[in-house]
Amino acid sequence: SGQVRGLCGTFNGDQRDEFTTPEGDVEPGVAAFANAYRAAGDCPALGPSIPDPCDGFPESRERAEAACAVLAGPAFQ
C-alpha cells in the first residue's frame, strides 16, 4: 500500500489521486490519464469518450451482455 503508481492507481486509500501520471500530475478523466501512459505511435490516443468494448469484439457481445446482466440484476441491487 502506498508504494505503487501507474495504470493500477496509487493504492493509498485516497481515490482523488488514482489518476496520477508519470509526471506526477493528477488527471481528472480516464482518457487523459491513459494517454499519459501511451507509448507514442504504438496505439491511437483515446478520445474524450470511452469506446464501447463490444465494438471491438462483436461476436462476444451476447455473452458479455449476459454476464453483465448478472451484475445489474437483483442480487447486486
TAPE-V321592 format. One record per residue. N is the residue number from 1. PHI is phi in whole degrees, -180 to 180 (* if undefined). Layout:
n: <N:N>
phi: <PHI:PHI>
//
This chain:
n: <1:2:3:4:5:6:7:8:9:10:11:12:13:14:15:16:17:18:19:20:21:22:23:24:25:26:27:28:29:30:31:32:33:34:35:36:37:38:39:40:41:42:43:44:45:46:47:48:49:50:51:52:53:54:55:56:57:58:59:60:61:62:63:64:65:66:67:68:69:70:71:72:73:74:75:76:77>
phi: <*:75:-117:-120:-159:136:-65:-90:91:-101:51:-119:86:-111:-70:-70:-115:-64:-99:-80:-82:-59:-83:95:-79:-106:-86:-80:-132:-63:-62:-64:-64:-64:-65:-66:-98:-70:-78:-52:86:-79:-153:-70:-69:-75:-87:-68:-111:-82:-69:-73:-62:-71:-64:-79:-138:-60:-70:-103:-57:-60:-65:-66:-65:-66:-67:-70:-61:-62:-68:-90:-82:-64:-63:-113:-91>
//
